[in-house]
Amino acid sequence: MKSTHRALGAAAFVAMALAAPGVQAATWGASSPATASCSASNLFASWTYGRYGFNNDVWSPCSGVAAGAQTIWANTNSDWGVWSDQPNTGGIKSYPHISYTVNRTISSLSQLSSTISAVTPSGGAWASTFDVWVGNNAHEIMLWLNYTGTAGGCGNVKPISYNWTAQGCAIPVYTNVNVGGSTWNVYRGTNGANMVYSFLRTSKTNNTTIDVLAILNYLKNRGWMADLVVGDVQYGFEITSSSGGMNFGSKNFSVTAK
């Protein structure tokens, strides 16, 4: 079951990016070890750059699943990345991410959009995804842009869903929904702590601009959410496995909220 990816108050580690294969020297960096302990160093190491925050977010040891080593680094909101060596075992291990706090109701916004260019590996099991928190974290909206599973809810990474096929694939509530500048398959379910709405882009991409407000209004118009306060808009890499160490990069990330 997926964690809510919240920053859980871990101490920041501000230094040059630590040595790991493929990790470049950067303004800030933090490394967490391979561990099964929730108290291991730098699992939730964080850093702030202007309106943006970063978090290493290796949360699986706090849910009883051992994680591999991971190093996050950042220069600015438009230049950051992570090297992650997650074992080829079940369960999501981490969600290294950048965040932007909106803290406004849906109806008070005239624009909420975000741009991203990403670099992702060819192997492993992962999703490059936005995570939008609404209503004091009661609602989680995931926007999967690129991922190693299928848009039909199968493969080695799958969205949270109320309904599943006999073959173990998540069943979408709606398919080929055109909203927010892309076409998606939409899934609905709960992780036990909050509602989760997963939008899987039917055509995978590493480069796009998302009209987040249009997606929030879509959910509101469906009656799935009220006119609630939008908390954080996060973007990062939800990593299940990256055995041997893999690099993920985020370029040109920005959020516009008006």
C-alpha positions as CSV (number, residue, x, y, z in Angstrom):
1,M,0.0,0.0,0.0
2,K,1.3,3.4,-1.0
3,S,2.4,6.0,1.6
4,T,1.1,9.5,1.5
5,H,4.6,10.9,0.6
6,R,4.5,13.6,3.3
7,A,7.6,15.2,4.6
8,L,7.7,13.7,8.1
9,G,10.0,16.2,9.8
10,A,13.4,14.7,9.0
11,A,16.4,16.8,9.5
12,A,17.8,18.5,6.4
13,F,21.3,17.7,5.1
14,V,22.7,20.7,3.2
15,A,26.1,20.0,1.5
16,M,27.6,19.1,-1.8
17,A,26.0,16.1,-3.5
18,L,27.5,12.9,-2.0
19,A,29.4,10.5,-4.1
20,A,27.3,7.9,-5.9
21,P,27.5,6.7,-9.5
22,G,26.1,9.4,-11.9
23,V,25.5,12.0,-9.2
24,Q,26.9,15.4,-10.0
25,A,28.3,17.9,-7.6
26,A,25.4,20.3,-6.7
27,T,24.4,23.1,-4.3
28,W,22.6,20.6,-2.1
29,G,22.6,16.8,-1.7
30,A,21.8,14.1,0.7
31,S,22.3,10.3,0.8
32,S,20.3,7.7,2.6
33,P,21.7,4.1,3.2
34,A,20.2,0.7,2.3
35,T,18.1,0.1,5.4
36,A,15.0,-1.4,7.0
37,S,15.0,1.2,9.8
38,C,12.7,4.2,9.8
39,S,15.3,6.0,11.9
40,A,18.1,5.8,9.3
41,S,19.8,9.0,8.3
42,N,18.5,11.3,5.6
43,L,15.5,9.2,4.6
44,F,13.5,12.5,4.5
45,A,16.4,14.9,4.0
46,S,14.9,18.2,2.8
47,W,16.0,21.5,1.3
48,T,14.3,24.8,0.4
49,Y,15.0,26.8,-2.7
50,G,12.8,29.9,-2.9
51,R,9.1,28.8,-3.1
52,Y,10.2,25.2,-3.8
53,G,11.0,22.4,-1.4
54,F,12.9,19.1,-2.0
55,N,12.6,15.8,-0.1
56,N,14.5,12.5,-0.5
57,D,11.3,10.8,0.8
58,V,12.5,7.2,1.2
59,W,9.4,6.1,3.1
60,S,9.2,2.4,2.7
61,P,11.3,1.5,5.8
62,C,8.6,3.4,7.9
63,S,6.1,1.0,6.3
64,G,8.0,-2.2,7.0
65,V,9.7,-2.6,3.5
66,A,13.5,-2.4,3.3
67,A,14.9,0.3,0.9
68,G,18.1,0.6,-1.0
69,A,20.6,3.5,-1.0
70,Q,19.5,6.8,-2.6
71,T,21.1,10.2,-3.2
72,I,19.2,13.3,-4.1
73,W,20.8,16.4,-5.4
74,A,19.6,19.9,-6.4
75,N,20.8,23.2,-7.8
76,T,17.5,24.9,-8.4
77,N,13.9,24.0,-9.1
78,S,14.8,23.6,-12.7
79,D,17.9,21.4,-12.2
80,W,17.7,18.5,-9.7
81,G,17.8,14.7,-9.8
82,V,18.3,11.5,-7.9
83,W,20.4,8.3,-8.0
84,S,18.5,5.4,-6.5
85,D,19.4,1.7,-6.0
86,Q,16.2,0.1,-5.0
87,P,16.0,-3.7,-4.7
88,N,13.9,-5.7,-7.1
89,T,11.2,-6.5,-4.5
90,G,7.6,-5.6,-4.3
91,G,6.3,-2.3,-2.9
92,I,7.2,1.3,-3.6
93,K,10.4,2.4,-1.8
94,S,10.7,6.1,-2.3
95,Y,9.2,9.3,-3.9
96,P,12.1,11.8,-4.2
97,H,10.4,15.0,-5.2
98,I,10.1,18.7,-5.5
99,S,7.1,20.6,-4.1
100,Y,5.3,23.9,-4.3
101,T,2.7,25.0,-1.7
102,V,-0.4,26.6,-3.2
103,N,-2.6,26.9,-0.1
104,R,-5.7,28.3,-1.9
105,T,-9.2,26.9,-2.7
106,I,-9.9,25.5,-6.1
107,S,-12.4,28.2,-6.9
108,S,-10.1,31.1,-6.0
109,L,-7.6,30.0,-8.7
110,S,-7.7,31.3,-12.2
111,Q,-4.6,29.3,-13.2
112,L,-2.7,26.4,-11.7
113,S,-0.3,24.8,-14.2
114,S,3.1,23.1,-14.1
115,T,5.9,22.4,-16.7
116,I,8.3,19.5,-16.5
117,S,11.1,18.0,-18.5
118,A,12.4,14.7,-17.1
119,V,15.2,12.2,-17.7
120,T,14.3,8.6,-16.9
121,P,16.0,5.2,-17.1
122,S,15.1,2.5,-19.5
123,G,14.8,-0.2,-16.9
124,G,13.5,-0.7,-13.4
125,A,10.0,-0.2,-12.1
126,W,8.9,3.4,-11.5
127,A,6.5,6.2,-12.3
128,S,7.4,9.9,-13.1
129,T,4.4,11.5,-11.5
130,F,2.8,14.6,-10.1
131,D,1.3,14.3,-6.7
132,V,-1.3,17.0,-5.8
133,W,-2.7,17.2,-2.3
134,V,-6.1,18.7,-1.6
135,G,-8.3,19.1,1.5
136,N,-5.7,18.8,4.2
137,N,-4.3,15.7,2.4
138,A,-7.7,14.0,2.3
139,H,-7.4,13.8,-1.5
140,E,-4.3,12.8,-3.5
141,I,-4.3,13.3,-7.3
142,M,-1.5,11.5,-9.1
143,L,-0.7,12.4,-12.7
144,W,1.5,9.7,-14.2
145,L,3.4,11.1,-17.2
146,N,5.9,8.3,-17.8
147,Y,6.0,4.9,-16.1
148,T,7.1,1.3,-16.6
149,G,3.6,-0.2,-16.4
150,T,0.7,0.2,-18.9
151,A,-2.0,2.8,-19.2
152,G,-4.4,-0.1,-18.8
153,G,-3.4,-0.7,-15.2
154,C,-1.1,-3.7,-15.8
155,G,2.7,-4.2,-15.6
156,N,5.3,-3.8,-12.9
157,V,3.8,-0.6,-11.5
158,K,0.0,-0.1,-11.1
159,P,-2.2,2.6,-9.8
160,I,-4.4,2.3,-6.7
161,S,-7.8,1.1,-7.6
162,Y,-11.1,-0.1,-6.1
163,N,-11.5,-2.7,-8.8
164,W,-9.1,-5.3,-10.3
165,T,-9.2,-7.9,-13.1
166,A,-8.7,-11.6,-12.4
167,Q,-5.2,-11.1,-13.9
168,G,-4.3,-8.5,-11.3
169,C,-4.7,-5.3,-13.4
170,A,-6.3,-2.2,-12.1
171,I,-9.6,-1.3,-13.8
172,P,-10.0,2.4,-14.8
173,V,-13.2,4.3,-13.9
174,Y,-12.9,6.3,-17.2
175,T,-10.7,5.8,-20.2
176,N,-9.4,8.3,-22.8
177,V,-10.3,11.4,-20.8
178,N,-9.1,14.6,-22.4
179,V,-8.4,17.1,-19.7
180,G,-5.5,19.3,-18.6
181,G,-3.8,19.2,-21.9
182,S,-3.4,15.4,-22.1
183,T,-5.4,12.2,-22.5
184,W,-5.7,9.9,-19.5
185,N,-7.1,6.7,-18.1
186,V,-8.6,7.6,-14.7
187,Y,-8.4,5.3,-11.6
188,R,-10.0,5.7,-8.2
189,G,-9.3,4.1,-4.9
190,T,-7.9,4.6,-1.4
191,N,-4.6,3.8,0.3
192,G,-6.2,3.5,3.7
193,A,-5.4,7.1,4.7
194,N,-6.8,9.2,1.8
195,M,-8.6,9.0,-1.5
196,V,-6.3,8.6,-4.5
197,Y,-7.2,9.6,-8.1
198,S,-4.7,8.3,-10.6
199,F,-4.5,9.8,-14.1
200,L,-2.3,7.6,-16.3
201,R,-1.3,9.5,-19.5
202,T,-2.2,7.2,-22.4
203,S,0.8,8.5,-24.4
204,K,3.9,8.5,-22.1
205,T,6.1,11.6,-22.0
206,N,9.0,13.2,-20.2
207,N,8.2,16.7,-21.5
208,T,4.9,18.5,-21.0
209,T,2.9,21.3,-19.4
210,I,-0.1,20.2,-17.3
211,D,-3.2,22.4,-16.6
212,V,-3.6,21.1,-13.0
213,L,-6.6,23.4,-12.3
214,A,-8.6,21.8,-15.2
215,I,-8.0,18.4,-13.6
216,L,-9.1,19.6,-10.1
217,N,-12.2,21.1,-11.7
218,Y,-12.8,17.8,-13.5
219,L,-12.8,16.0,-10.1
220,K,-14.9,18.6,-8.5
221,N,-17.5,18.5,-11.3
222,R,-17.6,14.7,-10.9
223,G,-18.6,15.3,-7.3
224,W,-15.5,13.5,-6.0
225,M,-14.2,16.6,-4.3
226,A,-15.7,19.8,-2.9
227,D,-14.2,23.3,-3.3
228,L,-11.3,22.5,-1.1
229,V,-7.9,24.0,-0.4
230,V,-5.1,22.9,-2.7
231,G,-2.0,22.1,-0.6
232,D,1.2,21.0,-2.3
233,V,1.8,20.4,-5.9
234,Q,4.6,17.8,-6.0
235,Y,6.6,16.2,-8.8
236,G,9.0,13.4,-8.6
237,F,9.8,9.7,-9.2
238,E,7.9,7.0,-7.4
239,I,10.4,4.2,-7.4
240,T,9.6,0.5,-6.8
241,S,12.9,-1.0,-8.1
242,S,16.1,0.4,-9.7
243,S,18.5,-2.4,-9.0
244,G,22.2,-1.6,-9.5
245,G,21.5,2.2,-9.3
246,M,19.6,4.3,-11.8
247,N,19.5,8.0,-12.5
248,F,16.5,10.2,-12.7
249,G,16.6,13.9,-13.6
250,S,14.1,16.8,-13.5
251,K,14.7,19.9,-15.6
252,N,12.7,23.1,-16.1
253,F,10.2,22.4,-13.4
254,S,8.0,25.3,-12.4
255,V,4.5,25.9,-11.0
256,T,2.3,28.9,-11.9
257,A,-0.5,29.7,-9.4
258,K,-2.8,32.7,-9.9
